[in-house]
Every structure is written in C-alpha cells, then in structure tokens.
Amino acid sequence: MRKFIEQLDILMKDENFIQTLGQIQVVVSKILSLAMVAIILSATAHLILFLAQELLFDPSLVFKETLFEVFGLFLNLLIALEILENISSYLTSHVIQVELVIVTSLIAIARKIILLDLDKTTGLEIVGLAAVVFSLSVSYWIVRRTPTRHP
C-alpha cells in the first residue's frame, strides 16, 4: 500500500499529471478521429446508394421531394469532414483552432437554413438563426483579423 501511495504521489506532481492528461487527450482524439472516419465512410456509402436508387428508379430523373434530402446528406458529409479536420488539427498542434470551429458551426447553420421548412418555422426561430449567423460571422471576422500568437 505504501508503494502505491508513493507512485500516486509521483503521478500527481504537476508536471507528471499534465503529461498524463496530454497523453489521454491524444488517445481520445485518435479514437474520435477513427470514429469520424467510420461515420464519413458510412455516410458516403449511404449517399451513393441513395443517389443510385433515385437515379435508377425515378423515371423522370428529377429528384422532386428528395432534393432537400440530397442537399442534407451532402452538407452532413461536409460537416463531418470539417469535424475530422478539427480533430486532425488538434492532433497535429495540440491546440483547438477557433477558426475551424467557427467555420464548422457556420456550415452547420447554413445546412439548417438551406433545409429550413418555412411552413413550420416561426418568426422567432428565424430571428434566432439570424442572430447565430451574425454572431458567428462577427466571431470569424474577429478571429481572422487577430494576429496569431505562437510561442
């Protein structure tokens, strides 16, 4: 028991503890990136199957009601790729890049707006979406104009 307490004391020293936390973050980031790759491959296969089914079995070759579903699938893939880019960037530099996070958020909001059903959306929801787009745009502008500070 005494040896365990000594080992725990060594581990809990600030430098060792921070190093252990960093290693855990790297392992979790790698697991997340593998999961995102699996999701992206699955979503891509689903999109290809969906498009093939629509093109082969729709005699008019017009998507009609499914056009928004196709847009949604494409935008979902784009968002997933951006999230994978965020994770990859973190693994490379061990810094969360705020600009990438904002861009990913803007793409997600753009997806929401493109697929918005105006018949079921209230004015307050549209004002809320406008506020989010404005806030993210201003944030992106600020981040782009701020000089980068690297040690």
N, C-alpha and C positions, 0 to 999 in steps of 0.2 A: 504494500500500500504506500509505503514511503517513497519507493522508486516511481510509482505512478504520479504522486503529488509533485515530485521533482521534475518529471517530464512535462507535466501540466504547467508548472511554473515557467519552464523554459519556453514552452509553446505560447504562453500568454504574454510574454515580453512583447512590447510594442512592435519591434521590427519583425520578429518571427510571426506574430499574429497577422500583421498586414501582408506579409509574404504569403501566408496560408490563404488568406482571403482572396488575394490576387490569383492564386492557383485555382481556387474554387470557381472564381468568376470565369476564368479561361475554359475550364471544363464545362461549365454550364453554357457558355457561349458556343462552344463546339457542338454540344448536344442540340442546342436551339438551331444552329445552322444546318445540321443534318436533318432535323425535323422540317425545317423550311424547305430544304431541297426535296424531301419526300412530298411535301404539300404541293410544291410547284410542279413536280413531275406528274403527280396525280391530277392536278387541276388542268395541266396542259393536255393530258390524255383525255380528260373529260371534255375539254373544249373541242379537241379534234373529233372525238366521237359525236359530239353534239352537232358540229358543223357538217360532218359527213352525213349524219342522219337527216338533217334539214335539206341538204343539197340533193341527196339521193331520193328521198321520199316525198319531197314537196314538188309537185308537178309544175307549179308556176315559177319555181326558183326565186321566189320572193319571201323574205322572212316574216313579213306581216307582224304578227303579235310577238314573235320571238326575237325581233331585232334588239329590243332593250335587254333581253336576257343575254344575247351575244355580247353586247357592249359591257354588261355587268361582268361576264366571265373574263373578258379581256382586261378590264380595269382591275378585277380581283388579282389577276396574274401580275399586272404591273405593280400593284401594291405589295404583293408577296415578294416580288423581285427587289423592290425598294427596301423592304424589311430585311431581306437577306443581305443587301448591300450595307445596311446599318450594322448588322451583326458582324459582317466581314470587316468593316471599317473598325469596329471595336476590337476585333481580334488582332488587327494589324497595328493599331496605335494605342490601344487600351484607353481610348478617350471616346466618349459619346459625342458624335458630331451633330451639333444642334441643327445645322443647316439641313442635313439629311433627314432628320426627324421632322422638321417643318415641311420639307418638300413632300415627304411621305404623307403627312397629315393633309396637305393641300390636295394631293391626288385622291385621298380617301374622301375628302369633302366634295371634290369635283365629281367623283363617282356618285355620291349621294345626290348631288344636284342634277346630274345627267339622267339618273334613273328616277327622279322625283315624280310622283304621281300628283299632279296639280289638283285633281278632283278630291283627293283625300288629305291634302295638306292645308293647314290653317295659315293665316297671315302671320301669326306669331312665330310659327315654325320657320317660315321664310325669312322673317326678320332675324331670327336666331342664327340661321345659316349664313345670312349676310354678315352678321356680326363676327361669326367664326372666320369666314373668309377674309374679312377686313383685318381682324386681329392677326391671323396667320400671315397675311401679306405684309403687314407692317413689321411683324417679327422677322420675316425673311429679309425685308429691306434693311432692317437694323443689323442683322447678323452679317449680311453681305457687305455693308459699309464699315463695319467694325474691323480694324486691323487684327489679324491673327496674332496671338501671343503664344509662342512656343518657347520652352526653356532652352 
